[in-house]
Amino acid sequence: MSRAGQMAGAHTRLEFHNIETGIMTERRFISVVPSNFIGHLSGLVFNGQPYMDQCKDGDITYCELNARFGLRAIVADPVTFKSRSSYLALATLQAYASMHLFFQFKTTAPDGLLLFNSGNGNDFIVIELVKGYIHYVFDLGNGPSLMKGNSDKPVNDNQWHNVVVSRDPGNVHTLQIDSRTVTQHSNGARNLDLKGGAWGLCRRPGPTPDAPSAPAISPLAWDALSRA
């Protein structure tokens, strides 16, 4: 329910300095200080600006935080893949200088390609399941690198799991599976120049070439690289 009205007076502008959530530090104009907020807050948008998302992604000039960003607990509009030929084609991932990717999944299959996007030259990104564990494989132009999720048990348990993959402008890669996080610094090239569509939770349509033998990188990642 919303209500509109008109206030009397000559002033027509509202000027402010900082937006605070959960606490009030400016107490000059109030006689009773409200209690600080305890709970969860999401989706804060002011004048079309998603301030909480910008703070989390580092896309805002100033953001002071002593709370913590959590992972979404509610799964919205899930897509079901009923066969290995099912796929979801998405727009190109915007990941040139940095990226922040979040998704949720559940499965009973121990192996499978979750996300793939190729790029110019050898650039690509792959997220896959290998023997029940998440692998994040990427190439920014220096050759493929592999990060393995450090889950305490396989995640093909038919339960919903949260996956966060991020890369900051300093080339620090982060892979978070639920509450477990690993990081890796990548030297050399800093830009991930992707093109074409991102193929989500799928086997990309088309023939599958033979995967070379390489114990450091899974056959699924090599398959994605061979088609990049």
C-alpha positions as CSV (number, residue, x, y, z in Angstrom):
1,M,0.0,0.0,0.0
2,S,1.4,3.4,-0.9
3,R,0.2,6.9,-0.2
4,A,1.1,10.3,-1.8
5,G,0.7,13.7,-0.4
6,Q,2.0,17.3,-0.5
7,M,3.9,19.1,2.2
8,A,3.6,22.8,2.8
9,G,6.7,25.1,2.9
10,A,9.1,26.8,0.6
11,H,11.8,24.1,0.6
12,T,11.5,21.6,-2.2
13,R,14.9,19.7,-1.9
14,L,16.0,16.9,0.3
15,E,19.8,17.0,0.9
16,F,21.6,14.2,2.7
17,H,25.2,13.0,3.1
18,N,25.2,9.3,4.0
19,I,22.7,6.5,3.9
20,E,22.9,4.3,7.0
21,T,21.3,0.9,7.4
22,G,20.9,-0.9,10.7
23,I,22.1,2.0,12.9
24,M,21.7,5.7,13.3
25,T,24.9,7.7,14.0
26,E,23.4,11.2,13.3
27,R,21.4,12.0,16.5
28,R,21.2,15.8,16.5
29,F,17.6,16.0,15.4
30,I,16.0,13.2,17.4
31,S,15.2,12.9,21.1
32,V,14.9,9.1,21.2
33,V,17.5,6.9,19.5
34,P,16.0,3.8,18.0
35,S,17.5,0.4,18.7
36,N,20.0,-0.9,16.2
37,F,18.6,-3.4,13.7
38,I,19.2,-7.2,14.0
39,G,18.2,-9.4,11.1
40,H,18.6,-9.7,7.4
41,L,18.3,-6.9,4.8
42,S,18.4,-7.2,1.1
43,G,17.4,-5.4,-2.1
44,L,18.1,-1.8,-1.0
45,V,17.4,0.4,-4.0
46,F,17.3,4.2,-3.7
47,N,16.6,6.4,-6.8
48,G,17.3,3.4,-9.0
49,Q,20.7,2.7,-7.4
50,P,21.1,-0.8,-5.9
51,Y,23.5,0.3,-3.1
52,M,23.9,-3.0,-1.4
53,D,24.8,-4.8,-4.6
54,Q,27.2,-2.0,-5.5
55,C,28.9,-2.2,-2.1
56,K,29.3,-5.9,-2.4
57,D,30.8,-5.7,-5.9
58,G,33.0,-2.8,-5.1
59,D,31.2,-0.5,-7.6
60,I,30.6,2.4,-5.2
61,T,33.1,5.1,-4.0
62,Y,32.3,4.8,-0.3
63,C,30.9,1.9,1.7
64,E,31.7,1.2,5.3
65,L,30.6,-2.2,6.5
66,N,30.9,-4.1,9.8
67,A,28.0,-6.5,9.1
68,R,28.6,-9.3,6.5
69,F,27.2,-10.2,3.2
70,G,25.5,-13.6,3.3
71,L,24.3,-15.9,0.5
72,R,20.7,-16.0,-0.6
73,A,18.7,-18.7,1.1
74,I,15.7,-18.6,-1.2
75,V,15.9,-20.3,-4.6
76,A,13.8,-18.4,-7.1
77,D,12.6,-19.7,-10.5
78,P,14.8,-22.8,-10.7
79,V,15.4,-24.4,-14.1
80,T,15.3,-28.2,-14.4
81,F,17.5,-30.1,-16.8
82,K,16.0,-33.5,-17.4
83,S,18.6,-34.9,-19.8
84,R,22.3,-34.5,-20.7
85,S,21.3,-32.8,-23.9
86,S,19.5,-30.0,-22.0
87,Y,21.1,-26.5,-21.9
88,L,20.5,-22.9,-21.1
89,A,22.0,-20.2,-23.4
90,L,22.7,-16.9,-21.7
91,A,24.2,-13.6,-22.7
92,T,28.0,-13.1,-22.7
93,L,29.3,-12.8,-19.1
94,Q,30.6,-9.3,-18.4
95,A,33.9,-10.2,-16.9
96,Y,36.6,-8.2,-18.7
97,A,38.3,-6.5,-15.7
98,S,36.4,-8.1,-12.8
99,M,33.4,-10.3,-12.1
100,H,31.1,-11.5,-9.4
101,L,29.0,-14.6,-10.3
102,F,26.4,-16.2,-8.0
103,F,24.2,-19.2,-8.6
104,Q,22.6,-22.1,-6.8
105,F,22.3,-25.7,-7.9
106,K,21.4,-29.2,-6.7
107,T,22.1,-32.5,-8.4
108,T,22.8,-36.1,-7.9
109,A,25.2,-36.4,-10.8
110,P,28.9,-36.4,-9.8
111,D,30.2,-34.9,-13.0
112,G,28.9,-32.2,-15.3
113,L,29.5,-28.8,-16.9
114,L,27.7,-26.1,-15.0
115,L,28.8,-23.0,-17.0
116,F,31.0,-22.3,-20.0
117,N,31.8,-19.1,-21.8
118,S,34.6,-18.9,-24.5
119,G,36.3,-15.7,-25.6
120,N,38.9,-14.1,-27.9
121,G,42.1,-16.0,-28.2
122,N,42.3,-18.7,-25.5
123,D,40.2,-16.8,-23.0
124,F,37.4,-18.8,-21.4
125,I,35.7,-19.6,-18.1
126,V,34.4,-23.0,-17.0
127,I,32.6,-24.1,-13.8
128,E,32.0,-27.8,-13.5
129,L,31.4,-30.7,-11.2
130,V,34.2,-33.3,-11.0
131,K,33.5,-36.4,-8.8
132,G,31.1,-34.3,-6.8
133,Y,33.3,-31.2,-6.2
134,I,33.2,-27.8,-7.9
135,H,36.1,-26.9,-10.2
136,Y,36.6,-23.4,-11.6
137,V,38.9,-23.3,-14.7
138,F,39.8,-20.1,-16.5
139,D,42.3,-18.7,-19.0
140,L,43.0,-14.9,-19.2
141,G,45.7,-15.5,-21.8
142,N,48.5,-17.1,-19.7
143,G,47.2,-20.7,-20.1
144,P,44.5,-22.5,-18.2
145,S,44.3,-22.4,-14.3
146,L,42.3,-24.6,-12.0
147,M,40.8,-23.8,-8.7
148,K,39.1,-26.6,-6.7
149,G,36.3,-26.0,-4.2
150,N,37.2,-27.2,-0.7
151,S,33.8,-28.5,0.3
152,D,34.1,-31.0,3.2
153,K,32.0,-33.5,1.2
154,P,30.7,-34.0,-2.3
155,V,28.0,-31.6,-3.3
156,N,26.0,-33.9,-5.6
157,D,23.7,-34.8,-2.6
158,N,20.5,-33.4,-4.1
159,Q,20.6,-30.4,-1.7
160,W,20.8,-26.8,-2.8
161,H,24.3,-25.3,-2.7
162,N,25.5,-21.7,-3.2
163,V,28.4,-21.0,-5.5
164,V,30.2,-17.6,-5.7
165,V,33.0,-17.0,-8.3
166,S,34.6,-13.6,-8.3
167,R,37.7,-11.8,-9.6
168,D,38.8,-8.4,-8.5
169,P,40.8,-5.8,-10.5
170,G,44.0,-7.0,-8.8
171,N,43.5,-10.5,-10.3
172,V,42.5,-12.2,-7.1
173,H,40.1,-15.1,-7.9
174,T,37.7,-16.3,-5.2
175,L,35.7,-19.5,-5.3
176,Q,33.1,-20.0,-2.5
177,I,31.0,-23.1,-2.1
178,D,28.4,-22.5,0.7
179,S,30.6,-21.2,3.6
180,R,34.0,-22.6,2.3
181,T,36.3,-20.3,0.4
182,V,39.5,-20.6,-1.6
183,T,41.4,-17.7,-3.2
184,Q,44.2,-17.6,-5.8
185,H,46.2,-14.7,-7.3
186,S,46.8,-14.9,-11.0
187,N,49.9,-13.2,-12.5
188,G,50.2,-11.9,-16.1
189,A,47.2,-11.0,-18.1
190,R,44.4,-9.3,-16.2
191,N,41.5,-9.2,-18.6
192,L,39.0,-11.9,-19.4
193,D,37.8,-11.1,-22.9
194,L,34.7,-13.3,-23.4
195,K,32.4,-13.4,-26.4
196,G,29.4,-15.3,-27.6
197,G,26.9,-16.8,-25.3
198,A,27.4,-18.3,-21.9
199,W,26.1,-21.9,-21.7
200,G,24.6,-22.6,-18.3
201,L,24.2,-25.9,-16.6
202,C,24.5,-27.9,-19.7
203,R,26.6,-29.7,-22.3
204,R,27.1,-27.2,-25.1
205,P,25.3,-28.2,-28.3
206,G,27.6,-29.7,-31.0
207,P,30.1,-32.5,-31.3
208,T,32.4,-33.3,-28.4
209,P,36.0,-33.9,-29.4
210,D,38.3,-36.3,-27.6
211,A,39.7,-34.7,-24.4
212,P,43.4,-34.9,-23.9
213,S,44.9,-36.6,-20.9
214,A,45.9,-34.1,-18.2
215,P,45.5,-34.8,-14.5
216,A,45.7,-31.2,-13.5
217,I,42.6,-30.2,-15.5
218,S,39.6,-32.3,-15.9
219,P,38.4,-33.7,-19.2
220,L,35.3,-31.4,-19.1
221,A,37.5,-28.3,-18.8
222,W,39.7,-29.5,-21.7
223,D,36.6,-30.2,-23.7
224,A,35.5,-26.6,-23.1
225,L,38.9,-25.3,-23.9
226,S,39.1,-27.2,-27.2
227,R,36.0,-25.5,-28.4
228,A,36.9,-22.0,-27.2
